Amino acid sequence: MTKVLTQEFHNFSDIHADLLKNIPALNQILDKILEKDPESRYQSGNELAVALHSCLKNIKKK
């Protein structure tokens, strides 16, 4: 538990670079979800849904 609270999580794109190389907005969303500071995370499911919807719209444009 101490490790979870004190150490940074590996960037998701470092682990799954092949999945996220063309979708930087999704990586930003994942980083925000995994923030240590609760105030830095999405404050509601709706806020997360809006971010995901925006990301999806941008992916469909490409």
TORVEXMAR-387377 format. One record per residue (C-alpha): residue number from 1; residue in one letter; chain; x, y, z. Coordinates in Angstrom, 3 decimals. Example, Ala and Ser with C-alpha at 12.3 -4.5 7.8 and 13.67 -1.06 7.14 Angstrom:
[1; 'a'; 'A'; [12.300; -4.500; 7.800]]
[2; 's'; 'A'; [13.670; -1.060; 7.140]]
This chain:
[1; 'm'; 'A'; [0.000; 0.000; 0.000]]
[2; 't'; 'A'; [2.849; 2.375; 0.766]]
[3; 'k'; 'A'; [4.218; 1.851; -2.728]]
[4; 'v'; 'A'; [0.859; 2.804; -4.241]]
[5; 'l'; 'A'; [0.770; 6.000; -2.201]]
[6; 't'; 'A'; [4.370; 7.085; -2.642]]
[7; 'q'; 'A'; [5.617; 5.908; -6.027]]
[8; 'e'; 'A'; [4.579; 7.104; -9.438]]
[9; 'f'; 'A'; [2.664; 4.774; -11.679]]
[10; 'h'; 'A'; [4.407; 3.832; -14.900]]
[11; 'n'; 'A'; [3.014; 5.847; -17.744]]
[12; 'f'; 'A'; [0.449; 3.715; -19.547]]
[13; 's'; 'A'; [1.947; 4.670; -22.902]]
[14; 'd'; 'A'; [5.288; 3.235; -21.785]]
[15; 'i'; 'A'; [3.604; -0.118; -21.240]]
[16; 'h'; 'A'; [1.267; -0.069; -24.250]]
[17; 'a'; 'A'; [2.964; 2.332; -26.656]]
[18; 'd'; 'A'; [1.589; 0.450; -29.645]]
[19; 'l'; 'A'; [-1.990; 1.125; -28.509]]
[20; 'l'; 'A'; [-1.590; 4.787; -27.647]]
[21; 'k'; 'A'; [0.918; 6.176; -30.137]]
[22; 'n'; 'A'; [-1.838; 7.631; -32.321]]
[23; 'i'; 'A'; [-4.196; 8.557; -29.486]]
[24; 'p'; 'A'; [-2.388; 10.967; -27.134]]
[25; 'a'; 'A'; [-5.699; 12.260; -25.754]]
[26; 'l'; 'A'; [-6.510; 8.794; -24.421]]
[27; 'n'; 'A'; [-3.136; 8.652; -22.705]]
[28; 'q'; 'A'; [-3.894; 12.009; -21.042]]
[29; 'i'; 'A'; [-7.221; 10.645; -19.815]]
[30; 'l'; 'A'; [-5.550; 7.543; -18.377]]
[31; 'd'; 'A'; [-2.884; 9.658; -16.687]]
[32; 'k'; 'A'; [-5.560; 11.808; -15.059]]
[33; 'i'; 'A'; [-7.481; 8.737; -13.859]]
[34; 'l'; 'A'; [-4.300; 7.432; -12.204]]
[35; 'e'; 'A'; [-3.272; 10.702; -10.497]]
[36; 'k'; 'A'; [-2.144; 10.286; -6.882]]
[37; 'd'; 'A'; [-3.831; 13.506; -5.788]]
[38; 'p'; 'A'; [-7.618; 12.997; -5.723]]
[39; 'e'; 'A'; [-8.167; 16.660; -6.599]]
[40; 's'; 'A'; [-6.235; 16.141; -9.836]]
[41; 'r'; 'A'; [-8.450; 13.241; -10.952]]
[42; 'y'; 'A'; [-11.810; 13.493; -12.658]]
[43; 'q'; 'A'; [-14.272; 14.628; -10.034]]
[44; 's'; 'A'; [-17.213; 12.682; -11.412]]
[45; 'g'; 'A'; [-18.079; 9.901; -13.772]]
[46; 'n'; 'A'; [-19.779; 12.468; -15.963]]
[47; 'e'; 'A'; [-16.577; 14.500; -16.258]]
[48; 'l'; 'A'; [-14.722; 11.350; -17.337]]
[49; 'a'; 'A'; [-17.491; 10.465; -19.796]]
[50; 'v'; 'A'; [-17.244; 13.908; -21.411]]
[51; 'a'; 'A'; [-13.476; 13.513; -21.824]]
[52; 'l'; 'A'; [-13.870; 10.025; -23.311]]
[53; 'h'; 'A'; [-16.616; 11.204; -25.665]]
[54; 's'; 'A'; [-14.437; 14.068; -26.879]]
[55; 'c'; 'A'; [-11.534; 11.682; -27.416]]
[56; 'l'; 'A'; [-13.747; 9.295; -29.379]]
[57; 'k'; 'A'; [-15.040; 12.112; -31.598]]
[58; 'n'; 'A'; [-11.461; 13.112; -32.423]]
[59; 'i'; 'A'; [-10.542; 9.510; -33.262]]
[60; 'k'; 'A'; [-13.513; 9.194; -35.617]]
[61; 'k'; 'A'; [-12.426; 12.378; -37.460]]
[62; 'k'; 'A'; [-9.111; 10.771; -38.427]]
